[in-house]
Amino acid sequence: MKKIIGVNTSHNASACLLENGIVKEYWDEDRLLNKKDWIPEISPPTKELFCLNKIFDDEVEMIAYACPEYTGSYKVPENVHKKYEFKPYFFDSKKHHLYHAICGFYFSPFKEATCIVIDGGGSEPYEPGYREIESIISINKNYYTELYKKLSIRNNLSVPYGAGQISDFFLRKKRDGCILDFTLEACGGLLYDMYSYRLGFFAKEGTAEVGKLMGLSSYLNKEKEHNLDKERVQLAAEVQEESLKRLCYLIKSAREVNKSKNIILSGGCALNCVNNFKVVKEFPELNFFVDPIPHDGGTAIGVAKYIYDYSQR
């Protein structure tokens, strides 16, 4: 395929034009609207995306959607854009973390790598109610292998949806060679979301403002001189420390399941510049690359590259 359009219609809505495997255009809806973390179905509901208008091209052979799920009254893909109703489309909600990994690999200088994806969970690829939080994926320009996934319960609670699910808690399975860990833990982006709400860091639309939590954590042991509440600062610092420990664990695990020294970080948690800097210092023998679009906007590129490079695997 010569021209493919990739679209993400969840938060960080975005669109890209891929021509002969190369990203020719990329548009981020947040920047076009000047609204951070704008979500099409919430603020306010819409069936039009300005970013998609920007890259309309009659020669496009397929439109691929990276949206993790159908939500509310906003249906994907039929109602996204009337201009593309006549085009064939691709939609698979279960490959969200794979799209992150592919986007990171596309921008990286590596010929092969292990990608670690950590976010708040964009899909439920295996069991209903458990969303994918952490993934380890081996990838090169022709092939990928999903090696590990951690799936946390969607509602962040330490109680089951129903008694029949109790046996699934803290359970490890293996499917198609990929290790799956099911847990009640609020890990990855869920951990940041949970504690951002506890600290009152959220926008009027209800989205967590985790950057404020990260910023507050930097004032540890400096609370008095900046007139800050010590318990709040300590709580923020504990989240950062716990996340750093988990990231280091995943890097060590990645080295065990795949010997590559090239490590790509993607997913929303790869926006954590402080922890990224610390792991580079912690593992000087490894080559790190951070996806330049690690939030969900990058999945528009990931799904288009998936169609172009990997869909026939």
N, C-alpha and C positions, 0 to 999 in steps of 0.2 A: 504494500500500500504506500502510495506516495504522500498523501496528506490525511492526517488523522487529527481530530479535535478531541482533547481531553478536558473534562469538566468536573469540578467538585462543587456540589450544590449544598453542602452543609455549612457549618461555620468556617471562616476563612475561604469563602466561595471564590473560585478562580476558574480560569480557562486558559488553555494553551493550544497553539497550532504546531503540530509536528510534521515536518516535511522531510521525507527520506531519512527518518530517524533523528533529525536535528530539530531542536526547539527554535522555531522562528519567531514566535510571539508568546508572551505570557502576560496575563492581566489579572490583577488582584482586586476583587470587588471592594474590599475594605478601603483601599486607597482611592478608588474611583468615587466612593461615597463619603470618604473621610469619616468612617465610622468603624471603630475597632471591634473585632469579633462580631461583625454583623451576620445575622442568621436569616436566610431567606424566609423561612416559615414562621418567624417570630417577630421581627422588628423592621418594618411591618411585613405581613405576608405579601409575597409577590410571585409572579410567574415569569418575570423577565429578569435577565442578568445583563447588566451593562457590559461586563467583561466578555460575554458571549457575542454581543453586538459588535464589539471591537474587532473580532477576528473572523467574522462571517466570510466564507469562501465557497463559491459554487463548485470548486473542484475537490472539495473534501469527500473522501470515500467512506469514512465512518466517523461516528461520534461515540466516544467512550465515556461512561459516567463512573466517577469514583465515589459518589455519595455512599456512606456506609449503610443507609437503611431508608425505608419509606417512613416519613414522619408527618403526623398531623394531616392537614388538608393539602399539603404540598407534595404532589406525587412526582416521582422520577421514574422514567425520563419523559413520559408522554407530554407533560405540560410545560416543560422547561422553555422551549422556544419554537414557535410555529415554523420558523424558517427551516428548521432541520427535521420536520416531520417526515419528509420523503427520504431521509438518509437512514441506512442501516445503523443500528446502535448496539453497543456492548454494555452489559451491566452485570456485575457480580459483587454483591455487598460483602463477601467473605474474604476478600483479598486486601483489605485496607492497609494492614501493616506491610504487606508485600509491595504495595504502591509506594509507601514511604521509602522502603529499602531501594527500590528501583530508581526513584528520584535521586536519592543520595548517591547511588552508584554512578548515575549519569553524569553528575557534576564532579565526581571524584577523579583523581589522576590514576586510579588503580585499574589494573587489568583483571584482578580478582580480589575479593575482600570478604570479610564477615561483617554483616550489618546488624547492629543492635538497635531495635526500635522500642521506645518506651513512651507511652502516652496515656490518656485517660480512657482509651478503649473506643475504637470506632466501629467495631462489628462484633457479632456473636457467631463465629464460624463453626462452632461445634455443638454446644449445649445451650438451649434457650435460658436466658438470665445471666449467663457468664460472658463478660466481654473481654476481648483480648487486650492485655495491658503490656506485656513484655514479649519480645520475639527475638530469636537469633536466627539469621538467615545467611547462608553461604551463597555468594553470587558472583557471576562473571558475565561477559557480554552475551553469552549464548544460553546460559543455564542458571537456575537457582535451586537451592535445596533448603526447605524449612526444617530447622533442626530442633528448636525449642520454642514453646509458647507458655505463658502464664496467663490464666484467665480468672478474673475476680468477679464476684457476684455484683450484678448491676446496681442494686439499690444501696450498696455500701453498708449494709446492716449485718450484724453477726447472728441473725436468725434466718431460718430457712423460709423459702416461699411456701413449701409444703413438706409434710413429714416424709413423703416419698423421696425427697431429694437429699436427705441427710447423709446417705451413703456416698454421695458425690463429693462431700466437703473434704478438702485437703487430700484429694485423690490424685494419683498420678496414673496417666494412661499413655499408650504409645499408638499412634496412628500413622501409617505410611512412613514409618521411620522417624516421625517427629514426636518428641517428648512433650506431653501436655500436663501441666500442673493446674488443678482446679483449687481455688482457695477463697476464703471469706475475707482475706486481708485486703485493706484498701491500700494498694501499692501503686507505684508509678504516678501518673497524673491524678488518679483518684485520691491519693494521699494529699497532694497539693490542693485539690479542689476542696476536700473535706476541711482542712485546717484553714484555708483562705476564708471559707464561710464562717468558721468559728471565730476568726479574728475580725470579721466584718469587712473583708476585702472582696467585694463583688459589685458589679455594675448594676445599674437600674434594670437592665434586661435580665439580670439573674446570673450572668456569666462570672465565674471566679476570676479575680485579678491576682493571679499567682505571682506576678512580678513584684507586687508590693510585699508579699510574704518573703520573697527572696531578698528584697532590699532591706526589710526589717531585720532579717537574720544577721546582717553584716554589722549590726550595732551591739552584738554580744559583748558584754563586759564594758560597754560604753553607755549604758542606759542612763546613768545619773547625769552625766555631762550633757546629754541631749534630751533630758526630761522625758524619758520613755519608760513605760511600764515594764519592769524586769521580767515578769512572768510571760508577757506577750512576746518579748524578744527571745526569751529562752525557748518558747514553744516553736517559733519560726526557725530558730537555729537547729533545734532537734529534728525538724522535718528535713532540713537541708542535709544534716549529718546522716540521717537514716537513708536518704536517697543516694547519697554518695557511697555509702557502704554497699547498697544494693547494686549500684552501677559497677563498682569494683568487682563484686561477686559475679555479675553477668559477663564482664570482660574476661575474668579467669575461666568461667564456664565456656565462653566462646572459644578460648584457646584450647580447651580440652576436647571439644567436639569438632573443631576445625583449626588446623595448625597455622592458618594464615596470620601474618603479622600486620595485615592491613585491616584496620577497624573503622567502620563508618558508624556514626551516631545519627539517628533520625527519630522522628516522632516529636511531639510537643515538648517533651522533657529535654530534648537536645538544645532547647533555647536557654537552658541553664548554664550560662557562660562561666560562672564561678566554679561549678562542679566539673565542667568540661576542662577547665584549666588545671584543676587538681588531679584529674585522672591522667592527663598528659604528663604531669610531673611524677605521678605514681608508677606509670608504666613507660619509662623512657625507651625501652627496647621495641615498642610498638609504633606503628605509623597510623596516626589518627586523622580522620577527616570528618568534619561536621557538615551535614547536609545544610546548604544555604537557605533552603525552604523546608525546614523540618516540620512546620505546622501543617494542617490539613490542606492548605493551598497547594503544597507540593504534590499532593496525590493526583492532581489534574495532569501533571507531567508523568507521574508514575504509571497511571492507567494507560496513557497514550503509548508510552514506551513498552508497556506490557504487551499491548496489541502488536506493536511493531517487531519486538525482539523475542518474546517468550510465549505467546499464545499458542503457537504450534508445537510446543515441546512435548 
